[in-house]
Amino acid sequence: MGRVRYVAVIVALLTMAACNSNEPQPPASSSDEVTYELAGTRWALMQLGDKPVTISEGGREAYIALNAADGSVVGHAGCNRISTKYKQTGAQLSFGEVVATRMFCPDMPTETALLEAVKATAGWRIKGSQLELLNAQQMPIARFEARNL
């Protein structure tokens, strides 16, 4: 009789363990976190300096996308399409002269500020899903949020 009870307890414990293994488990470590790459990610503009970016009605989201294969950058500055080249060495980042289409729209102040931030960029960092462009003093001058390409 004792052996039957022992087997029943083992079967019950195994059944409970099997049920629990299907439940979602918290990440074992921070290395399970999704990480984003500087190049190959579409970065949507969220903040310029300390001011959040808003999109006017009918406006388009400003973004940049860097291509590591040829060092190119394409994007949209809120009103006009933009393109340039970039150089990145470790935490240092710089952009070349920006070429842009020349349309006018209500989001021109955002576009102008973004182009000035790109010109002033000396570094970068990624925190979670956000990219920060940094000036020469390592202060954030623009913040972007990762989007799928």
N, C-alpha and C positions, 0 to 999 in steps of 0.2 A: 504494500500500500504506500509506503514512503517513496518508493521509486516512481510510482505513477504521479504522485504529487510533485516530485522533483522535475520530472519531464514536463508536466503541465506548467510549472513556473518558468522553465526555460522556453517553452513554446510561447507563452504569454509575453515574456521579455523580448524575444525575437520578433514577434508580431508588432509590439509597440515600437521597437527600433526601426522596423521596416516602414511603418506609418510615418514616423518622424523624419525619415530621410527624404521624403518628397516635399517637405516644407522648404520654402526659400531660406537660405542661410545668409547671415550678414557676411560681408567681405572679410576674408581672412586677414588681409592687410591692405594698406593704401596702394600697393602695387596693382591691385585689381581695378583701380580707378581708370576711367577713360582719359586718355591724354590726347591732346591735339598738337599737330605739327604746325610750325609757322607757315611752311609752304604746303600746298595741297588742301588747304582749308579755306572756305569762304568766310571772311571776317566781316560781320555786319557792324557798322558804326553805332555805338550806344551813347557815347559821352565824349565831349570835347572839353579839355581842361576839367573844370568841376561842374560843367553844365550838361544835363542830359540832352540828347538829340531827339527832336520831335520831327515827324514827317507831316508835311502839310497835306491837306485833302487832295487826293489825286497825285501826290508826290511818290517818289520811289525811295526805297531804302538804300542808303549809301553803304558801299562795301568795297573791300579789296580782296584780291586772291593772288597769292604769290606762286610762281612756278619755278621750282628748283632746277629743272632741266635746262632752262635757258636764262634764268635770272630775271624773268619778266614779271611785271605786275599789271593786272587789268582790274578794272572796277567801275564803279559808278559813284560820283561824288554828291549825289542827291539831285543833281540836275543834268550834268554832263557825264559822258563816258570818259574814263581816264586810262592812261597807260604810262608805264615807265619801266625802268630797270631797278634792281636792288642789289646790294652787297651785304652779306651777313657773315660775320666771323664771331662765333661764340655769342656773347650777349650784345655785341655791337651790330648796328643795322643802319644803313643809309640808303636813301633813294636818289635816283637820278632826276633829271629835269622831267616834269610831268607834262604829258601831251594830253589835251582835253578838247572835246568838241566845244562849240561856242554858242550854246543856247542859253536863253535867259528864263528863269523861273522863280517862283516865290522862295525857294530854298537856297538862293544864292549866298546868304550869310553863312549857312552851314557849309556849303561847298568851299567858300573862301577860307573858312577856318580849318577845314580838313586839309586843304592844299598847303596851308601854312604849317600845320602840324606835321605833314609828310616831309616838308622841306626842313623842319627843325629836328627831325628824328635822329637820334644818335644811338639808341638802344631799344631793347624790347624784353618783355617777359610774358610768360603765359601762366595764369593762375586758374586752374580748373578749366572752364570753357571760355575764359576771357583772355584776350591779347591786349597788352598795354604797350603803346609806343611811348618811349621815354626821351626826354630832351637830354642835353649834355650834362645836366645836373642830376640825371636819373630820376626826374620827376615825371609822372604820367601826364602826357599831353593829349592822348586820345585812347579811348577804350572801345574794344570791339568784342562781339559775342560770336562764337563759332556757329556756323550754319553748314548744312550738308551742301556739297557742290552739286 
